[in-house]
Amino acid sequence: MSNAVVIAAVDGSEHSLRALEWARTAALRHRAGLLVAHVLPDETQLYAGLRSELHDAAQAEPFADPAGDRARAFLAAAPERPAEIAYESLEGSVPEALRVIAPGARMLVLGSRGRGGFASLLLGSNSRAVATTAPCPVVVVPHADRGVEAAAEPSAGRVVLGLHAAETPDSVLDFAFAEAAARGTAVQVVSAYAVPPSPLLLIDSPFTVVPPEGLPDDGDAVPAEREMLRSQTERLEPLRARYPDVPVEQASVPGDAAGRLVTASRSAALVVVGRHHPRRSPRNLFIGSVANALLHHAHGPVAVVPTL
């Protein structure tokens, strides 16, 4: 997978250019090629179809492609570019067209909403559809309004991994560790355990991060927390062996995993989660509740990884 291409899906909007910039740096970080893809507008697709019927196909006529032109201009002005950059104009619906070119890609990067999104829209329909069905990891970069609050805090630069120790697919863990290795940063692993309702539980209270050597073994932690940390450690052992230079931080938190991960996204370089609810089939078209909450509310980029 080391040579797999990074795909940036653009539509000419400012949101998609933010995603293109993220994809550019990801391609450089992984020493991968960059494929800039955009789906032609409906009117352009109609024009192209009519033109092919009325003219000789051997005498192709150029047509306006503002999204592709803007992406080329954006990359031309970038301080550094991947060694290999390709552009592809696609036809069909956005989710289906991107799904066709995505197999084998390292990741597909797109903005949280496109040119047609309402100003108040948290997640565009195309972004959700692609994150739900693409055959490769999908990174959704939030629009600027959602990043303002996060920008006020210094970024720790770590990769945050949402982990259900017993059920999260291996592909999710491997993506998170590979991304941290490429960045030269740590993986912070966050797992949640169920607790009885309590008026003393503060929903927004910070969670504790511990290194492996600091795992409680003297009864100080509640049994559920202690068991969750033990399960984490066992599940992460093969990843630590595979990525010995990646520091690992472990956190076991009570209650809502989605809320804790949204909070962690304020200072994370990337939050990584699995696509589906672990008890559902990988072919199920419903996205898991944790992934869905992050796509709508995270303050930074979110990677949604399918079972590969």
JOBEL-V335456 format. One record per residue. N is the residue number from 0. SS is DSSP state (A for helix, B for strand, O for the rest). PSI is psi in whole degrees, -180 to 180 (NA if undefined). OMEGA is omega in radians with two decimals (* if undefined). Layout:
n=N ss=SS psi=PSI omega=OMEGA
n=N ss=SS psi=PSI omega=OMEGA
This chain:
n=0 ss=O psi=-6 omega=-3.04
n=1 ss=O psi=-27 omega=-3.12
n=2 ss=O psi=6 omega=-3.12
n=3 ss=O psi=144 omega=-3.04
n=4 ss=O psi=152 omega=2.97
n=5 ss=B psi=126 omega=3.14
n=6 ss=B psi=131 omega=3.02
n=7 ss=B psi=120 omega=3.10
n=8 ss=B psi=122 omega=-3.07
n=9 ss=O psi=157 omega=3.04
n=10 ss=O psi=11 omega=3.13
n=11 ss=O psi=-10 omega=3.14
n=12 ss=O psi=162 omega=3.08
n=13 ss=A psi=-35 omega=3.13
n=14 ss=A psi=-43 omega=-3.11
n=15 ss=A psi=-28 omega=3.09
n=16 ss=A psi=-32 omega=3.01
n=17 ss=A psi=-42 omega=3.11
n=18 ss=A psi=-38 omega=3.11
n=19 ss=A psi=-40 omega=3.10
n=20 ss=A psi=-41 omega=3.12
n=21 ss=A psi=-42 omega=3.14
n=22 ss=A psi=-38 omega=3.12
n=23 ss=A psi=-49 omega=-3.12
n=24 ss=A psi=-33 omega=3.09
n=25 ss=A psi=-42 omega=3.12
n=26 ss=A psi=-41 omega=3.09
n=27 ss=A psi=-42 omega=-3.10
n=28 ss=A psi=-39 omega=-3.11
n=29 ss=A psi=2 omega=-3.11
n=30 ss=O psi=47 omega=-3.09
n=31 ss=O psi=163 omega=3.02
n=32 ss=O psi=161 omega=3.14
n=33 ss=B psi=125 omega=3.06
n=34 ss=B psi=117 omega=3.12
n=35 ss=B psi=115 omega=-3.05
n=36 ss=B psi=141 omega=3.02
n=37 ss=B psi=147 omega=3.14
n=38 ss=B psi=128 omega=-3.11
n=39 ss=O psi=144 omega=3.08
n=40 ss=O psi=158 omega=-3.09
n=41 ss=A psi=-42 omega=-3.09
n=42 ss=A psi=-33 omega=3.11
n=43 ss=A psi=-39 omega=3.10
n=44 ss=A psi=-40 omega=3.11
n=45 ss=A psi=-43 omega=3.12
n=46 ss=A psi=-43 omega=-3.13
n=47 ss=A psi=-39 omega=3.12
n=48 ss=A psi=-43 omega=3.12
n=49 ss=A psi=-40 omega=-3.13
n=50 ss=A psi=-39 omega=-3.13
n=51 ss=A psi=-28 omega=3.12
n=52 ss=A psi=-29 omega=-3.03
n=53 ss=A psi=-14 omega=-3.07
n=54 ss=O psi=165 omega=3.08
n=55 ss=O psi=124 omega=-3.10
n=56 ss=O psi=-25 omega=3.14
n=57 ss=O psi=-14 omega=3.14
n=58 ss=O psi=72 omega=-3.09
n=59 ss=O psi=139 omega=3.10
n=60 ss=O psi=133 omega=3.13
n=61 ss=O psi=151 omega=3.07
n=62 ss=O psi=160 omega=-3.09
n=63 ss=O psi=135 omega=-3.14
n=64 ss=O psi=70 omega=-3.03
n=65 ss=A psi=-36 omega=-3.14
n=66 ss=A psi=-46 omega=3.10
n=67 ss=A psi=-40 omega=3.13
n=68 ss=A psi=-40 omega=-3.12
n=69 ss=A psi=-37 omega=3.10
n=70 ss=A psi=-42 omega=3.12
n=71 ss=A psi=-43 omega=3.12
n=72 ss=A psi=-39 omega=3.13
n=73 ss=A psi=-48 omega=-3.13
n=74 ss=A psi=-32 omega=3.12
n=75 ss=A psi=-30 omega=-3.12
n=76 ss=O psi=-3 omega=-3.10
n=77 ss=O psi=147 omega=-3.12
n=78 ss=O psi=-27 omega=3.13
n=79 ss=O psi=142 omega=-3.10
n=80 ss=O psi=150 omega=3.04
n=81 ss=O psi=154 omega=-3.11
n=82 ss=O psi=-33 omega=-3.12
n=83 ss=O psi=121 omega=3.09
n=84 ss=B psi=130 omega=3.09
n=85 ss=B psi=154 omega=3.13
n=86 ss=B psi=141 omega=3.14
n=87 ss=B psi=128 omega=3.05
n=88 ss=B psi=129 omega=-3.02
n=89 ss=B psi=156 omega=3.06
n=90 ss=O psi=157 omega=-3.11
n=91 ss=O psi=-169 omega=3.07
n=92 ss=O psi=153 omega=-3.09
n=93 ss=A psi=-52 omega=-3.11
n=94 ss=A psi=-43 omega=-3.09
n=95 ss=A psi=-42 omega=-3.13
n=96 ss=A psi=-42 omega=3.13
n=97 ss=A psi=-34 omega=3.11
n=98 ss=A psi=-35 omega=-3.11
n=99 ss=A psi=-37 omega=-3.07
n=100 ss=A psi=-6 omega=-3.00
n=101 ss=A psi=-25 omega=-3.09
n=102 ss=O psi=132 omega=3.11
n=103 ss=O psi=-7 omega=3.14
n=104 ss=O psi=149 omega=3.05
n=105 ss=O psi=-44 omega=3.10
n=106 ss=B psi=158 omega=3.05
n=107 ss=B psi=124 omega=-3.04
n=108 ss=B psi=132 omega=3.09
n=109 ss=B psi=165 omega=3.13
n=110 ss=B psi=162 omega=-3.10
n=111 ss=O psi=-21 omega=3.02
n=112 ss=O psi=154 omega=-3.05
n=113 ss=O psi=-163 omega=-3.08
n=114 ss=O psi=-33 omega=-3.06
n=115 ss=O psi=1 omega=-3.06
n=116 ss=O psi=146 omega=3.03
n=117 ss=O psi=154 omega=-3.10
n=118 ss=O psi=-33 omega=-3.09
n=119 ss=O psi=1 omega=-3.06
n=120 ss=O psi=128 omega=-3.13
n=121 ss=O psi=-38 omega=-3.10
n=122 ss=O psi=125 omega=-3.14
n=123 ss=O psi=156 omega=-3.11
n=124 ss=A psi=-38 omega=3.12
n=125 ss=A psi=-41 omega=3.13
n=126 ss=A psi=-44 omega=3.12
n=127 ss=A psi=-44 omega=-3.11
n=128 ss=A psi=-41 omega=3.13
n=129 ss=A psi=-45 omega=3.14
n=130 ss=A psi=-27 omega=-3.10
n=131 ss=A psi=-30 omega=-2.94
n=132 ss=A psi=-12 omega=-3.07
n=133 ss=O psi=145 omega=-3.10
n=134 ss=O psi=9 omega=3.11
n=135 ss=O psi=167 omega=3.07
n=136 ss=O psi=138 omega=-3.14
n=137 ss=B psi=126 omega=3.07
n=138 ss=B psi=121 omega=3.12
n=139 ss=B psi=120 omega=-3.11
n=140 ss=B psi=120 omega=-3.07
n=141 ss=O psi=155 omega=3.12
n=142 ss=O psi=167 omega=-2.97
n=143 ss=A psi=-37 omega=-3.08
n=144 ss=A psi=-36 omega=-3.14
n=145 ss=A psi=-17 omega=-3.13
n=146 ss=A psi=-7 omega=-3.07
n=147 ss=A psi=-47 omega=-3.09
n=148 ss=A psi=-39 omega=-3.13
n=149 ss=A psi=-34 omega=-3.07
n=150 ss=A psi=-20 omega=-3.13
n=151 ss=O psi=-18 omega=-3.14
n=152 ss=O psi=143 omega=3.08
n=153 ss=O psi=132 omega=-3.10
n=154 ss=O psi=128 omega=3.09
n=155 ss=O psi=-17 omega=3.06
n=156 ss=O psi=3 omega=-3.10
n=157 ss=O psi=162 omega=3.00
n=158 ss=B psi=126 omega=-3.14
n=159 ss=B psi=129 omega=-3.12
n=160 ss=B psi=119 omega=3.01
n=161 ss=B psi=117 omega=-2.98
n=162 ss=O psi=126 omega=2.83
n=163 ss=O psi=106 omega=-2.91
n=164 ss=O psi=-35 omega=-3.06
n=165 ss=O psi=-19 omega=-2.91
n=166 ss=O psi=-16 omega=3.14
n=167 ss=O psi=129 omega=-3.10
n=168 ss=O psi=153 omega=3.14
n=169 ss=A psi=-32 omega=-3.11
n=170 ss=A psi=-31 omega=3.14
n=171 ss=A psi=-46 omega=3.13
n=172 ss=A psi=-45 omega=-3.10
n=173 ss=A psi=-39 omega=3.11
n=174 ss=A psi=-44 omega=-3.11
n=175 ss=A psi=-44 omega=-3.11
n=176 ss=A psi=-38 omega=3.10
n=177 ss=A psi=-40 omega=3.12
n=178 ss=A psi=-42 omega=3.11
n=179 ss=A psi=-40 omega=3.12
n=180 ss=A psi=-42 omega=3.14
n=181 ss=A psi=-31 omega=-3.13
n=182 ss=A psi=-16 omega=-3.05
n=183 ss=O psi=39 omega=-3.08
n=184 ss=O psi=-178 omega=-3.08
n=185 ss=O psi=160 omega=2.94
n=186 ss=B psi=124 omega=3.04
n=187 ss=B psi=118 omega=-3.07
n=188 ss=B psi=123 omega=-3.10
n=189 ss=B psi=123 omega=3.05
n=190 ss=B psi=149 omega=-3.13
n=191 ss=B psi=147 omega=3.05
n=192 ss=B psi=151 omega=-3.08
n=193 ss=O psi=141 omega=3.09
n=194 ss=O psi=152 omega=3.06
n=195 ss=O psi=148 omega=3.11
n=196 ss=O psi=140 omega=3.13
n=197 ss=O psi=135 omega=3.09
n=198 ss=O psi=-14 omega=-3.13
n=199 ss=O psi=-11 omega=-3.12
n=200 ss=O psi=117 omega=3.14
n=201 ss=O psi=120 omega=-3.04
n=202 ss=O psi=-40 omega=-3.06
n=203 ss=O psi=15 omega=-3.13
n=204 ss=O psi=144 omega=-3.13
n=205 ss=O psi=149 omega=3.09
n=206 ss=O psi=159 omega=-3.09
n=207 ss=O psi=133 omega=3.08
n=208 ss=O psi=131 omega=-3.11
n=209 ss=B psi=146 omega=2.99
n=210 ss=O psi=164 omega=-3.11
n=211 ss=A psi=-39 omega=-3.10
n=212 ss=A psi=-13 omega=-3.13
n=213 ss=A psi=11 omega=-3.13
n=214 ss=O psi=134 omega=-3.11
n=215 ss=O psi=131 omega=3.09
n=216 ss=O psi=14 omega=-3.08
n=217 ss=O psi=14 omega=3.10
n=218 ss=O psi=2 omega=-3.13
n=219 ss=O psi=-35 omega=-3.13
n=220 ss=O psi=155 omega=3.07
n=221 ss=O psi=150 omega=-3.07
n=222 ss=A psi=-41 omega=-3.11
n=223 ss=A psi=-40 omega=3.12
n=224 ss=A psi=-44 omega=-3.12
n=225 ss=A psi=-43 omega=-3.14
n=226 ss=A psi=-39 omega=3.13
n=227 ss=A psi=-43 omega=3.13
n=228 ss=A psi=-39 omega=3.10
n=229 ss=A psi=-43 omega=3.13
n=230 ss=A psi=-41 omega=3.07
n=231 ss=A psi=-51 omega=-3.07
n=232 ss=A psi=-43 omega=3.13
n=233 ss=A psi=-43 omega=-3.11
n=234 ss=A psi=-32 omega=-3.07
n=235 ss=A psi=-11 omega=-3.07
n=236 ss=A psi=-47 omega=3.13
n=237 ss=A psi=-33 omega=3.14
n=238 ss=A psi=-38 omega=3.09
n=239 ss=A psi=-37 omega=3.11
n=240 ss=A psi=-37 omega=-3.11
n=241 ss=A psi=-31 omega=-3.12
n=242 ss=O psi=70 omega=-3.03
n=243 ss=O psi=-20 omega=-3.10
n=244 ss=O psi=0 omega=-3.13
n=245 ss=O psi=114 omega=3.07
n=246 ss=O psi=147 omega=-3.12
n=247 ss=B psi=130 omega=3.02
n=248 ss=B psi=137 omega=-3.10
n=249 ss=B psi=139 omega=3.11
n=250 ss=B psi=129 omega=3.04
n=251 ss=B psi=120 omega=-2.98
n=252 ss=B psi=147 omega=3.12
n=253 ss=B psi=146 omega=2.95
n=254 ss=O psi=-128 omega=-2.91
n=255 ss=O psi=111 omega=3.13
n=256 ss=A psi=-41 omega=-3.09
n=257 ss=A psi=-46 omega=-3.13
n=258 ss=A psi=-40 omega=3.14
n=259 ss=A psi=-39 omega=3.14
n=260 ss=A psi=-37 omega=3.06
n=261 ss=A psi=-43 omega=3.09
n=262 ss=A psi=-43 omega=-3.14
n=263 ss=A psi=-27 omega=-3.11
n=264 ss=O psi=-16 omega=-3.14
n=265 ss=O psi=-33 omega=-3.07
n=266 ss=O psi=14 omega=-3.12
n=267 ss=O psi=150 omega=3.01
n=268 ss=O psi=-32 omega=-3.09
n=269 ss=B psi=140 omega=3.00
n=270 ss=B psi=131 omega=-3.07
n=271 ss=B psi=128 omega=3.10
n=272 ss=B psi=163 omega=3.02
n=273 ss=B psi=156 omega=-3.07
n=274 ss=O psi=-49 omega=-2.96
n=275 ss=O psi=158 omega=2.93
n=276 ss=O psi=132 omega=-3.01
n=277 ss=O psi=-22 omega=-3.11
n=278 ss=O psi=-1 omega=3.13
n=279 ss=O psi=162 omega=3.11
n=280 ss=O psi=142 omega=3.07
n=281 ss=O psi=-21 omega=-3.13
n=282 ss=O psi=-4 omega=-3.14
n=283 ss=O psi=137 omega=-3.09
n=284 ss=O psi=-5 omega=3.10
n=285 ss=O psi=133 omega=3.11
n=286 ss=O psi=149 omega=-3.12
n=287 ss=O psi=156 omega=-3.07
n=288 ss=A psi=-37 omega=3.13
n=289 ss=A psi=-47 omega=3.10
n=290 ss=A psi=-42 omega=-3.14
n=291 ss=A psi=-45 omega=3.13
n=292 ss=A psi=-41 omega=3.14
n=293 ss=A psi=-42 omega=3.14
n=294 ss=A psi=-32 omega=-3.12
n=295 ss=A psi=-30 omega=-2.92
n=296 ss=A psi=-8 omega=-3.11
n=297 ss=O psi=148 omega=-3.12
n=298 ss=O psi=-4 omega=3.14
n=299 ss=O psi=-175 omega=-3.10
n=300 ss=O psi=143 omega=3.13
n=301 ss=B psi=131 omega=3.05
n=302 ss=B psi=123 omega=3.09
n=303 ss=B psi=117 omega=-2.98
n=304 ss=B psi=125 omega=3.09
n=305 ss=O psi=170 omega=3.00
n=306 ss=O psi=115 omega=-3.04
n=307 ss=O psi=NA omega=*
